[in-house]
Amino acid sequence: MKPITVSTNSLTKFPESKTSLDLSRWLLILLVVQFGPVARLSAEPENLSALLQKADRLDDTDRYSEALTILKGLEKGDPRNVEVLYRISRVESDFIDDLPDDTKKKGHDYAVESMAYAKRAIEADPQSSEAHLAAAIAYGVMTDFVDDRTKMEYSKFIKDETEKAIELDPRNDYAYLVLARWNFEMTQLNPILKGIAELLYGQMPPASQEKALDDFQKAIELAPNKMIHHFCYGEALAKLGRKDEARAEYQKVLRITPTCREERGYQQKAASGLKTLGR
């Protein structure tokens, strides 16, 4: 097992024994996890996998700063690791939803950084489905901080990157969800945004409610226990007036055990949606 490469010479005085190398290796990992990227990590594959899984769990439970600490520590050791880069982009995007409403500039900074990391991930591995999905999500996040014309310009990038993610991995359930939402939202554009889209593209990019519903169903087929899929599908059905089907999806949302603040929010919205639809 190779020792971890560090950016200082502070550990070179340790005896070159297997025990001391193991201790120093895990000490460095502990320091990065607890106090930030103070060392350059070149983790062995099994250690890298464990750290990536830990970062995923932290992201899933809204502990974004801790996830970024691990991921950016790993980035220092391997700046072109696509698994690290696309995850940083995703966590940066997730972090924005956790910011107070009065910190729009900080949110913009995270959105810009999310986009930068997504592009780096694609450059590192153009065949990575998750890298292209991260780019689609980053473009979506950026639409909260740009004018209407730029929103419509980004809408094409969202579609293109999501379709590329699905082409590279037809089992990427979250990519189907993003594409479903793109299709549905494009059919719901107000006249101003629709006019801008037609001006930019000559005609509206092809989108349909039927395609949106098919993609929602595909996402659910691939990952039937993901709450977000059922919630977004139910929300779309409710907007279309398909009350019985929407009610069924909202009820599925309520039956799934939430794992984070975001999912608890989906359940609150689902419960409110059921009241609106009438039980």
Backbone as JSON, one array per atom type, in Angstrom:
{
  "sequence": "MKPITVSTNSLTKFPESKTSLDLSRWLLILLVVQFGPVARLSAEPENLSALLQKADRLDDTDRYSEALTILKGLEKGDPRNVEVLYRISRVESDFIDDLPDDTKKKGHDYAVESMAYAKRAIEADPQSSEAHLAAAIAYGVMTDFVDDRTKMEYSKFIKDETEKAIELDPRNDYAYLVLARWNFEMTQLNPILKGIAELLYGQMPPASQEKALDDFQKAIELAPNKMIHHFCYGEALAKLGRKDEARAEYQKVLRITPTCREERGYQQKAASGLKTLGR",
  "N": [[0.84, -1.19, 0.0], [0.68, 2.15, -0.94], [2.17, 4.99, 0.65], [0.42, 7.97, 1.76], [0.69, 10.88, -0.17], [1.91, 13.95, 0.91], [1.67, 17.53, 1.42], [3.57, 18.7, 2.95], [6.7, 18.35, 4.79], [6.41, 17.25, 7.23], [5.99, 14.68, 8.16], [8.11, 13.11, 7.54], [9.93, 12.28, 9.38], [9.02, 10.07, 10.69], [9.57, 6.65, 11.53], [10.33, 4.26, 9.0], [8.43, 2.08, 9.09], [5.89, -0.45, 8.65], [3.75, -0.22, 10.45], [3.96, 2.42, 11.44], [3.61, 3.85, 9.08], [0.98, 3.14, 8.41], [-0.37, 4.28, 10.59], [0.24, 7.01, 10.24], [-0.96, 7.46, 7.8], [-3.74, 7.13, 8.31], [-4.04, 9.07, 10.23], [-3.7, 11.4, 8.72], [-5.96, 11.23, 7.01], [-7.96, 11.49, 8.96], [-7.45, 14.09, 9.87], [-8.05, 15.59, 7.56], [-10.79, 15.05, 7.24], [-11.85, 16.1, 9.63], [-10.85, 18.75, 9.94], [-10.53, 20.04, 7.52], [-9.07, 20.52, 4.2], [-6.13, 19.97, 4.77], [-4.09, 18.44, 3.92], [-2.6, 16.74, 1.12], [-4.28, 14.3, -0.5], [-3.66, 11.07, -1.69], [-5.37, 8.7, -2.13], [-5.62, 5.15, -1.68], [-7.43, 2.85, -3.82], [-9.48, 1.48, -2.31], [-9.68, 3.08, -0.04], [-10.33, 5.52, -1.2], [-12.85, 4.94, -2.29], [-14.31, 4.52, 0.08], [-14.18, 7.06, 1.24], [-15.48, 8.61, -0.7], [-18.03, 7.48, -0.54], [-18.68, 8.25, 2.05], [-18.76, 11.03, 1.74], [-20.95, 11.19, 0.03], [-22.99, 10.31, 1.75], [-22.96, 12.35, 3.64], [-23.7, 14.52, 2.03], [-26.28, 13.69, 1.33], [-27.54, 13.96, 3.75], [-27.65, 16.64, 4.24], [-25.29, 17.76, 5.18], [-23.36, 19.63, 4.03], [-20.97, 21.19, 4.12], [-19.17, 19.5, 5.43], [-19.07, 17.4, 3.61], [-17.9, 18.7, 1.42], [-15.41, 19.29, 2.51], [-14.16, 16.77, 2.66], [-14.18, 16.04, -0.08], [-12.78, 18.12, -1.39], [-10.35, 17.84, -0.19], [-9.58, 15.38, -1.28], [-9.47, 16.18, -3.92], [-7.15, 17.7, -4.02], [-5.19, 15.77, -3.99], [-5.69, 14.43, -6.35], [-6.37, 16.05, -8.93], [-7.78, 15.63, -11.3], [-9.68, 13.7, -11.02], [-12.6, 12.34, -11.96], [-14.71, 11.32, -10.46], [-14.5, 12.65, -8.07], [-14.67, 15.34, -8.89], [-17.23, 15.71, -10.17], [-18.85, 15.21, -8.01], [-18.22, 17.3, -6.24], [-19.29, 19.41, -7.72], [-22.04, 18.72, -7.62], [-22.55, 18.84, -4.84], [-22.03, 21.54, -4.34], [-24.15, 22.65, -5.8], [-26.32, 21.61, -4.34], [-25.9, 22.86, -1.92], [-26.77, 25.45, -2.24], [-29.56, 25.53, -1.91], [-29.71, 25.41, 0.79], [-29.01, 27.81, 1.79], [-29.75, 30.96, 3.4], [-32.43, 33.16, 2.36], [-31.54, 35.76, 1.99], [-28.97, 35.74, 1.05], [-28.18, 35.94, -1.65], [-26.02, 36.61, -3.34], [-23.96, 35.0, -2.37], [-25.08, 32.55, -2.99], [-25.0, 32.72, -5.77], [-22.24, 32.62, -6.16], [-21.67, 30.0, -5.34], [-23.11, 28.68, -7.33], [-21.72, 29.37, -9.66], [-19.27, 28.17, -9.09], [-20.09, 25.52, -8.95], [-20.76, 25.07, -11.63], [-18.23, 25.39, -12.8], [-16.8, 23.2, -11.74], [-18.3, 21.1, -12.79], [-17.75, 21.34, -15.52], [-15.03, 20.85, -15.48], [-15.11, 18.2, -14.69], [-16.26, 16.98, -16.95], [-14.27, 17.51, -18.81], [-12.26, 15.95, -17.7], [-13.3, 13.39, -17.99], [-15.02, 12.73, -20.62], [-16.86, 10.72, -21.09], [-18.34, 10.26, -18.87], [-21.37, 9.77, -17.42], [-22.41, 10.88, -15.08], [-20.94, 13.23, -14.84], [-21.88, 14.8, -16.98], [-24.54, 15.0, -16.17], [-24.2, 16.46, -13.82], [-23.42, 18.87, -14.97], [-25.79, 19.61, -16.29], [-27.48, 19.99, -14.08], [-26.1, 22.08, -12.82], [-26.37, 24.14, -14.74], [-29.13, 24.42, -14.51], [-29.36, 25.38, -11.88], [-28.05, 27.82, -12.2], [-29.93, 29.28, -13.59], [-31.44, 30.63, -11.76], [-30.13, 32.95, -11.29], [-29.82, 34.61, -13.47], [-30.76, 36.62, -16.37], [-33.89, 36.63, -18.28], [-33.42, 35.99, -20.98], [-30.95, 34.67, -20.9], [-31.7, 32.52, -19.3], [-33.24, 31.04, -21.11], [-31.3, 30.41, -22.96], [-29.68, 28.75, -21.42], [-31.48, 26.7, -21.04], [-31.39, 25.05, -23.25], [-28.85, 23.93, -22.98], [-29.25, 22.47, -20.64], [-31.04, 20.49, -21.51], [-29.46, 19.24, -23.53], [-27.19, 18.3, -22.09], [-28.39, 16.59, -20.26], [-29.59, 14.66, -21.91], [-27.27, 13.61, -23.01], [-26.17, 12.46, -20.72], [-28.0, 10.39, -20.28], [-27.68, 8.94, -22.63], [-25.1, 7.95, -22.22], [-25.45, 6.46, -19.93], [-28.05, 4.59, -19.67], [-29.43, 3.87, -17.39], [-29.47, 5.88, -15.58], [-31.24, 7.21, -13.32], [-31.78, 9.7, -12.14], [-31.12, 11.45, -14.16], [-33.17, 11.01, -15.98], [-35.24, 12.11, -14.46], [-34.51, 14.84, -14.38], [-34.67, 15.43, -17.12], [-37.38, 14.94, -17.53], [-38.53, 16.98, -15.98], [-37.54, 19.16, -17.38], [-38.84, 18.88, -19.88], [-41.53, 19.14, -19.04], [-41.6, 21.71, -17.85], [-40.9, 23.33, -19.97], [-43.19, 23.2, -21.49], [-44.82, 24.75, -20.01], [-44.18, 27.4, -20.16], [-44.36, 30.95, -19.7], [-45.84, 33.58, -21.77], [-43.84, 35.52, -22.31], [-41.31, 34.27, -21.84], [-41.62, 32.2, -23.64], [-41.67, 33.59, -26.04], [-39.05, 34.61, -26.07], [-37.62, 32.21, -26.23], [-38.43, 31.29, -28.76], [-37.35, 33.3, -30.32], [-34.62, 32.89, -29.88], [-34.18, 30.22, -30.76], [-35.47, 29.99, -33.16], [-37.57, 28.27, -33.37], [-39.56, 26.68, -30.83], [-37.7, 24.52, -28.68], [-38.09, 20.99, -29.07], [-40.56, 19.72, -27.0], [-42.72, 18.01, -24.77], [-45.7, 17.26, -22.92], [-46.4, 14.59, -22.77], [-43.96, 13.27, -23.21], [-42.61, 14.18, -20.97], [-44.09, 12.94, -18.89], [-43.6, 10.26, -19.5], [-40.85, 10.16, -19.0], [-40.76, 10.76, -16.25], [-41.98, 8.44, -15.29], [-40.1, 6.56, -16.12], [-37.9, 7.25, -14.54], [-38.94, 6.57, -12.04], [-39.33, 3.84, -12.42], [-36.69, 2.97, -12.56], [-35.69, 3.7, -10.06], [-37.54, 3.08, -7.7], [-37.88, 3.74, -5.0], [-37.09, 6.3, -4.49], [-37.91, 9.3, -3.15], [-38.09, 11.87, -4.32], [-38.66, 11.42, -7.02], [-41.3, 10.44, -7.08], [-42.6, 12.61, -5.89], [-42.16, 14.78, -7.7], [-43.36, 13.78, -10.0], [-46.0, 13.47, -9.11], [-46.59, 16.16, -8.63], [-46.53, 17.22, -11.24], [-48.64, 15.77, -12.39], [-50.77, 16.74, -10.87], [-50.86, 19.41, -11.72], [-51.75, 19.01, -14.26], [-54.3, 18.32, -13.83], [-54.92, 15.7, -13.31], [-56.14, 14.18, -11.01], [-56.57, 11.8, -9.46], [-54.36, 10.18, -10.09], [-52.3, 11.88, -9.3], [-52.82, 12.04, -6.58], [-52.25, 9.42, -5.8], [-49.47, 9.33, -6.19], [-48.57, 11.29, -4.37], [-49.33, 10.04, -2.0], [-47.59, 7.87, -2.02], [-45.22, 9.24, -1.58], [-45.54, 9.99, 1.08], [-45.37, 7.55, 2.32], [-42.75, 6.78, 2.25], [-39.79, 6.67, 4.16], [-38.31, 9.6, 5.33], [-34.99, 10.91, 4.79], [-33.58, 13.23, 5.02], [-33.59, 16.86, 5.37], [-34.61, 17.98, 3.01], [-36.24, 15.91, 1.98], [-38.11, 15.71, 4.0], [-39.33, 18.11, 3.56], [-40.5, 17.59, 1.06], [-42.42, 15.77, 1.85], [-44.08, 17.35, 3.44], [-45.07, 19.1, 1.5], [-46.35, 17.26, -0.13], [-48.36, 16.35, 1.57], [-49.8, 18.71, 1.85], [-50.54, 18.99, -0.81], [-52.29, 16.82, -1.08], [-54.39, 17.65, 0.52], [-55.28, 19.82, -0.98], [-56.1, 18.54, -3.29], [-58.06, 16.97, -2.25], [-58.85, 14.4, -0.21]],
  "CA": [[0.0, 0.0, 0.0], [1.5, 3.34, -1.04], [1.86, 6.02, 1.64], [-0.24, 9.16, 1.25], [1.57, 11.98, -0.49], [1.49, 15.13, 1.63], [2.23, 18.77, 0.9], [4.62, 19.18, 3.85], [7.67, 17.31, 5.14], [6.27, 17.05, 8.67], [5.91, 13.27, 8.54], [9.26, 12.37, 7.02], [10.75, 11.8, 10.49], [8.49, 8.81, 11.2], [10.3, 5.46, 11.06], [9.77, 3.64, 7.8], [7.84, 0.78, 9.39], [4.52, -0.58, 8.15], [2.82, 0.27, 11.46], [3.96, 3.88, 11.49], [3.01, 4.36, 7.84], [-0.47, 3.0, 8.53], [-0.87, 5.27, 11.54], [0.32, 8.35, 9.66], [-1.95, 7.54, 6.72], [-5.08, 7.34, 8.87], [-4.03, 10.37, 10.89], [-3.93, 12.41, 7.68], [-7.37, 11.17, 6.61], [-8.75, 12.04, 10.04], [-7.27, 15.55, 9.86], [-8.79, 16.17, 6.44], [-12.23, 14.95, 7.5], [-12.27, 16.92, 10.76], [-10.4, 20.14, 9.96], [-10.41, 20.64, 6.2], [-8.06, 19.93, 3.31], [-4.8, 20.41, 5.15], [-3.11, 17.54, 3.31], [-2.89, 16.28, -0.23], [-4.59, 12.88, -0.39], [-3.6, 10.17, -2.84], [-5.94, 7.54, -1.46], [-5.73, 3.87, -2.35], [-8.8, 2.7, -4.33], [-10.48, 1.13, -1.3], [-9.87, 4.24, 0.82], [-11.03, 6.51, -2.01], [-14.25, 4.54, -2.35], [-14.92, 4.76, 1.38], [-14.31, 8.5, 1.44], [-16.54, 9.09, -1.6], [-19.31, 7.06, 0.03], [-18.94, 9.1, 3.21], [-19.16, 12.33, 1.22], [-22.32, 11.04, -0.47], [-23.91, 10.25, 2.9], [-23.02, 13.7, 4.21], [-24.5, 15.33, 1.11], [-27.67, 13.24, 1.42], [-28.12, 14.38, 5.04], [-27.55, 18.1, 4.31], [-24.04, 18.19, 5.83], [-22.64, 19.97, 2.81], [-19.61, 21.66, 4.4], [-18.35, 18.33, 5.74], [-18.87, 16.67, 2.35], [-16.93, 19.45, 0.62], [-14.09, 19.15, 3.14], [-13.59, 15.5, 2.21], [-14.0, 16.02, -1.53], [-11.71, 19.03, -1.81], [-9.1, 17.21, 0.24], [-9.25, 14.39, -2.31], [-9.13, 16.89, -5.16], [-5.75, 18.12, -3.96], [-4.35, 14.62, -4.33], [-5.97, 13.95, -7.71], [-7.2, 17.13, -9.46], [-8.53, 15.24, -12.49], [-10.52, 12.54, -10.71], [-13.96, 12.72, -12.33], [-15.61, 10.95, -9.37], [-14.41, 13.73, -7.08], [-15.06, 16.62, -9.47], [-18.68, 15.86, -10.36], [-19.47, 15.26, -6.69], [-18.08, 18.67, -5.73], [-20.29, 20.21, -8.43], [-23.37, 18.41, -7.11], [-22.7, 19.35, -3.47], [-22.14, 22.99, -4.45], [-25.53, 22.93, -6.22], [-27.21, 21.3, -3.22], [-25.63, 23.81, -0.85], [-27.51, 26.69, -2.5], [-30.9, 25.42, -1.33], [-29.59, 25.48, 2.24], [-28.63, 29.18, 2.16], [-30.86, 31.88, 3.67], [-32.89, 33.89, 1.18], [-30.87, 37.06, 1.84], [-27.57, 35.56, 0.66], [-28.24, 35.61, -3.08], [-24.7, 36.69, -3.95], [-23.23, 33.78, -2.0], [-25.65, 31.49, -3.8], [-24.46, 32.86, -7.13], [-20.86, 32.15, -6.14], [-21.71, 28.54, -5.33], [-23.6, 28.23, -8.64], [-20.6, 29.52, -10.6], [-18.27, 27.14, -8.77], [-20.67, 24.24, -9.36], [-20.61, 24.98, -13.08], [-16.81, 25.21, -13.11], [-16.41, 21.83, -11.41], [-18.95, 20.2, -13.75], [-16.99, 21.41, -16.77], [-13.77, 20.15, -15.25], [-15.4, 16.76, -14.67], [-16.45, 16.54, -18.33], [-12.94, 17.52, -19.44], [-11.49, 14.82, -17.16], [-13.85, 12.15, -18.55], [-16.21, 13.06, -21.43], [-17.78, 9.59, -21.14], [-18.98, 10.1, -17.57], [-22.78, 10.18, -17.37], [-22.63, 11.74, -13.91], [-20.35, 14.55, -15.1], [-22.83, 15.55, -17.82], [-25.7, 15.31, -15.35], [-23.8, 17.56, -12.94], [-23.46, 20.1, -15.77], [-27.2, 19.96, -16.49], [-27.98, 20.52, -12.81], [-25.47, 23.38, -12.59], [-27.06, 25.1, -15.6], [-30.44, 24.66, -13.92], [-29.18, 26.25, -10.71], [-27.66, 29.14, -12.67], [-31.09, 30.02, -14.1], [-31.97, 31.48, -10.68], [-29.28, 34.14, -11.11], [-29.58, 35.24, -14.77], [-31.95, 37.23, -16.97], [-34.77, 35.68, -18.99], [-32.8, 35.53, -22.22], [-29.93, 33.67, -20.55], [-32.43, 31.34, -18.85], [-33.63, 30.25, -22.28], [-30.07, 29.87, -23.54], [-29.27, 27.64, -20.56], [-32.43, 25.61, -21.14], [-30.9, 24.12, -24.29], [-27.72, 23.2, -22.4], [-29.81, 21.51, -19.69], [-31.55, 19.37, -22.3], [-28.36, 18.54, -24.21], [-26.34, 17.59, -21.13], [-29.16, 15.5, -19.67], [-29.71, 13.6, -22.92], [-25.96, 12.96, -23.1], [-26.03, 11.61, -19.53], [-28.81, 9.19, -20.5], [-27.02, 8.17, -23.7], [-23.93, 7.27, -21.65], [-25.91, 5.52, -18.92], [-29.52, 4.54, -19.75], [-30.01, 3.58, -16.09], [-29.27, 7.05, -14.72], [-32.61, 7.6, -12.99], [-31.89, 11.13, -11.87], [-31.09, 12.14, -15.45], [-34.55, 10.97, -16.5], [-36.04, 13.08, -13.7], [-34.18, 16.19, -14.85], [-35.22, 15.59, -18.47], [-38.84, 15.03, -17.37], [-38.86, 18.32, -15.5], [-37.27, 20.09, -18.48], [-39.94, 18.77, -20.83], [-42.76, 19.67, -18.47], [-41.5, 23.16, -17.63], [-40.89, 24.02, -21.27], [-44.57, 23.31, -21.98], [-45.54, 25.65, -19.12], [-43.57, 28.72, -20.24], [-45.24, 32.09, -19.89], [-45.67, 34.14, -23.12], [-42.57, 36.26, -22.46], [-40.23, 33.3, -22.0], [-41.85, 31.47, -24.89], [-41.24, 34.47, -27.13], [-37.58, 34.64, -26.06], [-37.16, 30.91, -26.73], [-38.64, 31.24, -30.22], [-36.38, 34.22, -30.91], [-33.29, 32.28, -29.8], [-34.07, 28.95, -31.45], [-36.23, 29.96, -34.4], [-38.81, 27.63, -32.91], [-39.38, 26.1, -29.51], [-37.1, 23.18, -28.64], [-39.16, 19.99, -28.94], [-40.89, 19.32, -25.63], [-44.13, 17.62, -24.69], [-46.15, 16.74, -21.64], [-46.35, 13.14, -22.84], [-42.56, 12.87, -23.01], [-42.3, 14.45, -19.57], [-44.69, 11.9, -18.05], [-42.86, 9.02, -19.77], [-39.55, 10.22, -18.32], [-41.02, 10.61, -14.82], [-42.24, 7.02, -15.05], [-38.84, 5.84, -16.29], [-37.11, 7.51, -13.33], [-39.53, 5.78, -10.96], [-39.05, 2.43, -12.72], [-35.29, 2.69, -12.24], [-35.44, 3.92, -8.63], [-38.9, 3.23, -7.17], [-37.92, 4.18, -3.61], [-36.62, 7.68, -4.36], [-39.05, 10.16, -2.88], [-38.15, 13.01, -5.22], [-39.27, 11.01, -8.28], [-42.75, 10.38, -6.88], [-43.12, 13.94, -5.62], [-42.17, 15.59, -8.92], [-44.36, 13.19, -10.88], [-47.29, 13.85, -8.55], [-46.77, 17.6, -8.84], [-46.86, 17.4, -12.65], [-49.99, 15.23, -12.61], [-51.72, 17.66, -10.26], [-50.97, 20.59, -12.59], [-52.5, 18.6, -15.44], [-55.67, 18.0, -13.43], [-55.1, 14.24, -13.2], [-56.16, 14.19, -9.56], [-56.43, 10.47, -8.85], [-52.98, 9.74, -10.25], [-51.48, 12.75, -8.47], [-53.07, 11.62, -5.2], [-51.53, 8.17, -5.58], [-48.03, 9.62, -6.07], [-48.36, 11.98, -3.1], [-49.44, 9.04, -0.93], [-46.32, 7.13, -2.02], [-44.23, 10.12, -0.94], [-45.75, 9.95, 2.53], [-45.05, 6.21, 2.84], [-41.29, 6.6, 2.25], [-39.14, 7.28, 5.32], [-37.4, 10.67, 4.91], [-33.62, 10.8, 5.28], [-32.96, 14.55, 5.11], [-34.52, 18.0, 5.45], [-35.27, 18.14, 1.73], [-37.3, 14.92, 1.86], [-39.18, 16.11, 4.92], [-40.05, 19.16, 2.86], [-41.35, 16.97, 0.04], [-43.58, 15.17, 2.51], [-44.99, 18.44, 3.83], [-45.73, 19.58, 0.29], [-47.25, 16.21, -0.58], [-49.53, 16.38, 2.47], [-50.57, 19.89, 1.45], [-51.13, 18.68, -2.12], [-53.42, 15.92, -0.88], [-55.52, 18.46, 1.02], [-55.78, 20.61, -2.09], [-56.81, 17.63, -4.21], [-59.18, 16.34, -1.56], [-58.55, 12.97, 0.0]],
  "C": [[0.87, 1.24, 0.0], [1.15, 4.33, 0.06], [1.2, 7.22, 0.99], [0.79, 10.24, 0.99], [1.06, 13.23, 0.21], [2.21, 16.35, 1.12], [3.27, 19.37, 1.83], [5.58, 18.03, 4.12], [7.54, 16.9, 6.6], [6.27, 15.59, 9.08], [7.13, 12.47, 8.13], [10.14, 11.83, 8.15], [10.22, 10.5, 11.08], [9.34, 7.66, 10.7], [9.59, 4.82, 9.9], [9.27, 2.23, 8.1], [6.41, 0.75, 8.89], [3.53, 0.03, 9.14], [2.77, 1.79, 11.47], [3.37, 4.48, 10.23], [1.49, 4.26, 7.9], [-1.04, 4.06, 9.46], [-0.85, 6.67, 10.93], [-0.71, 8.53, 8.56], [-3.33, 7.86, 7.29], [-5.16, 8.64, 9.66], [-4.31, 11.49, 9.89], [-5.38, 12.42, 7.24], [-8.25, 11.79, 7.68], [-8.65, 13.57, 10.06], [-8.07, 16.2, 8.74], [-10.28, 16.17, 6.72], [-12.67, 15.94, 8.57], [-11.96, 18.41, 10.59], [-10.22, 20.77, 8.59], [-9.24, 20.07, 5.44], [-6.66, 20.42, 3.62], [-3.73, 19.55, 4.51], [-3.56, 17.15, 1.92], [-3.07, 14.78, -0.19], [-4.41, 12.17, -1.72], [-4.07, 8.82, -2.34], [-5.86, 6.3, -2.34], [-7.18, 3.68, -2.79], [-9.83, 2.39, -3.26], [-10.74, 2.3, -0.35], [-10.62, 5.34, 0.08], [-12.52, 6.19, -2.05], [-14.96, 4.82, -1.04], [-15.15, 6.24, 1.63], [-15.39, 9.1, 0.54], [-17.92, 8.71, -1.06], [-19.67, 7.91, 1.25], [-19.4, 10.48, 2.76], [-20.59, 12.28, 0.69], [-23.32, 11.03, 0.68], [-24.06, 11.63, 3.54], [-23.86, 14.63, 3.34], [-25.98, 14.98, 1.25], [-28.35, 13.7, 2.71], [-27.86, 15.86, 5.31], [-26.29, 18.6, 5.03], [-23.03, 18.54, 4.74], [-21.2, 20.4, 3.08], [-18.68, 20.49, 4.68], [-18.07, 17.51, 4.48], [-17.81, 17.37, 1.49], [-15.53, 19.35, 1.19], [-13.41, 17.87, 2.67], [-13.24, 15.57, 0.73], [-12.87, 16.94, -1.98], [-10.36, 18.58, -1.28], [-8.64, 16.18, -0.77], [-8.84, 15.06, -3.61], [-7.67, 17.3, -5.16], [-4.81, 16.98, -4.34], [-4.52, 14.14, -5.74], [-6.91, 14.95, -8.39], [-8.04, 16.77, -10.68], [-9.39, 13.99, -12.27], [-11.98, 12.92, -10.94], [-14.94, 12.4, -11.21], [-15.64, 12.03, -8.3], [-15.0, 15.02, -7.64], [-16.58, 16.75, -9.63], [-19.4, 15.89, -9.01], [-19.36, 16.66, -6.08], [-19.12, 19.56, -6.4], [-21.68, 19.98, -7.86], [-23.58, 18.97, -5.7], [-22.82, 20.87, -3.48], [-23.56, 23.39, -4.86], [-26.5, 22.7, -5.07], [-27.1, 22.35, -2.12], [-26.5, 25.07, -1.0], [-28.89, 26.67, -1.86], [-30.88, 25.57, 0.19], [-29.25, 26.89, 2.72], [-29.86, 30.02, 2.48], [-31.2, 32.69, 2.42], [-32.13, 35.19, 0.93], [-29.41, 36.94, 1.44], [-27.48, 35.18, -0.82], [-26.86, 35.64, -3.72], [-23.87, 35.45, -3.62], [-23.75, 32.59, -2.79], [-25.13, 31.53, -5.22], [-23.04, 32.33, -7.19], [-20.79, 30.63, -6.13], [-22.15, 27.99, -6.69], [-22.48, 28.3, -9.67], [-19.56, 28.43, -10.35], [-18.78, 25.76, -9.16], [-20.51, 24.03, -10.85], [-19.15, 24.7, -13.46], [-16.36, 23.78, -12.85], [-17.05, 20.83, -12.37], [-18.19, 20.18, -15.07], [-15.65, 20.71, -16.63], [-13.98, 18.64, -15.25], [-15.57, 16.22, -16.08], [-15.12, 16.51, -19.07], [-12.12, 16.31, -18.97], [-11.98, 13.5, -17.75], [-15.13, 12.47, -19.32], [-17.24, 11.94, -21.49], [-18.48, 9.34, -19.8], [-20.41, 10.65, -17.61], [-23.01, 11.16, -16.23], [-22.03, 13.12, -14.1], [-21.29, 15.4, -15.94], [-24.1, 15.9, -17.04], [-25.39, 16.46, -14.4], [-23.83, 18.89, -13.69], [-24.9, 20.55, -15.99], [-27.78, 20.58, -15.22], [-27.39, 21.9, -12.54], [-26.1, 24.46, -13.47], [-28.44, 25.43, -15.03], [-30.36, 25.59, -12.73], [-28.86, 27.68, -11.15], [-28.86, 29.95, -13.18], [-31.73, 30.9, -13.03], [-31.24, 32.81, -10.58], [-29.04, 34.9, -12.41], [-30.89, 35.82, -15.31], [-32.7, 36.21, -17.82], [-34.14, 35.14, -20.27], [-31.77, 34.43, -21.93], [-30.57, 32.4, -20.02], [-32.74, 30.43, -20.03], [-32.41, 29.67, -22.99], [-29.61, 28.64, -22.74], [-30.21, 26.45, -20.71], [-31.99, 24.58, -22.18], [-29.74, 23.29, -23.75], [-28.21, 22.14, -21.41], [-30.28, 20.26, -20.44], [-30.42, 18.55, -22.91], [-27.53, 17.7, -23.23], [-27.09, 16.41, -20.5], [-29.3, 14.34, -20.65], [-28.38, 12.88, -23.11], [-25.74, 12.03, -21.91], [-26.8, 10.31, -19.71], [-28.21, 8.31, -21.59], [-25.85, 7.36, -23.14], [-24.32, 6.23, -20.6], [-27.44, 5.5, -18.91], [-30.2, 4.21, -18.43], [-29.8, 4.72, -15.09], [-30.64, 7.65, -14.4], [-32.77, 9.09, -12.77], [-31.84, 11.95, -13.16], [-32.47, 12.13, -16.09], [-35.45, 11.96, -15.76], [-35.78, 14.5, -14.19], [-34.77, 16.44, -16.24], [-36.75, 15.7, -18.42], [-39.24, 16.43, -16.94], [-38.61, 19.35, -16.59], [-38.43, 20.07, -19.47], [-41.21, 19.42, -20.3], [-42.71, 21.2, -18.35], [-41.47, 23.93, -18.95], [-42.31, 24.13, -21.85], [-45.39, 24.28, -21.13], [-45.01, 27.09, -19.17], [-44.62, 29.82, -20.38], [-44.96, 32.72, -21.26], [-44.34, 34.85, -23.34], [-41.42, 35.29, -22.7], [-40.38, 32.49, -23.28], [-41.4, 32.29, -26.09], [-39.73, 34.55, -27.22], [-37.03, 33.34, -26.63], [-37.3, 30.83, -28.24], [-37.67, 32.16, -30.94], [-34.98, 33.59, -30.96], [-33.15, 31.08, -30.72], [-34.74, 28.92, -32.82], [-37.58, 29.31, -34.17], [-38.52, 27.0, -31.55], [-38.65, 24.76, -29.6], [-38.2, 22.15, -28.42], [-39.34, 19.55, -27.49], [-42.36, 18.95, -25.61], [-44.45, 17.1, -23.31], [-46.08, 15.22, -21.63], [-44.94, 12.61, -22.6], [-42.16, 13.08, -21.55], [-42.83, 13.33, -18.68], [-43.99, 10.55, -18.26], [-41.53, 9.01, -19.01], [-39.7, 10.15, -16.81], [-41.2, 9.13, -14.48], [-40.96, 6.19, -15.18], [-37.94, 6.03, -15.06], [-37.61, 6.66, -12.17], [-39.26, 4.3, -11.17], [-37.63, 2.06, -12.31], [-34.99, 2.81, -10.75], [-36.76, 4.15, -7.91], [-38.98, 3.75, -5.75], [-37.38, 5.59, -3.41], [-37.81, 8.62, -4.27], [-39.2, 11.27, -3.9], [-38.84, 12.65, -6.54], [-40.8, 11.02, -8.15], [-43.34, 11.77, -6.65], [-43.23, 14.77, -6.9], [-43.2, 15.09, -9.92], [-45.77, 13.58, -10.4], [-47.6, 15.32, -8.78], [-47.18, 17.89, -10.28], [-48.28, 16.92, -12.94], [-51.05, 16.17, -12.03], [-51.93, 18.9, -11.14], [-51.76, 20.27, -13.85], [-53.94, 18.23, -15.1], [-55.96, 16.51, -13.31], [-55.05, 13.88, -11.71], [-55.93, 12.81, -8.93], [-54.98, 9.98, -8.94], [-52.03, 10.58, -9.38], [-51.61, 12.34, -7.0], [-52.28, 10.35, -4.87], [-50.03, 8.42, -5.4], [-47.73, 10.33, -4.76], [-48.43, 11.0, -1.92], [-48.18, 8.17, -0.86], [-45.21, 7.94, -1.36], [-44.33, 10.0, 0.58], [-45.4, 8.6, 3.13], [-43.55, 5.95, 2.92], [-40.7, 7.31, 3.46], [-38.16, 8.35, 4.86], [-36.02, 10.51, 5.53], [-32.93, 12.14, 5.45], [-34.03, 15.64, 5.14], [-35.28, 18.17, 4.15], [-36.44, 17.16, 1.58], [-38.44, 15.2, 2.84], [-40.01, 17.24, 4.31], [-40.97, 18.62, 1.78], [-42.6, 16.37, 0.68], [-44.58, 16.23, 2.96], [-45.76, 18.95, 2.63], [-46.73, 18.54, -0.25], [-48.52, 16.18, 0.26], [-50.42, 17.57, 2.12], [-51.25, 19.67, 0.11], [-52.34, 17.79, -2.0], [-54.65, 16.69, -0.37], [-56.13, 19.27, -0.1], [-56.61, 19.74, -3.06], [-58.07, 17.05, -3.57], [-58.92, 14.86, -1.42], [-59.67, 12.09, -0.48]]
}
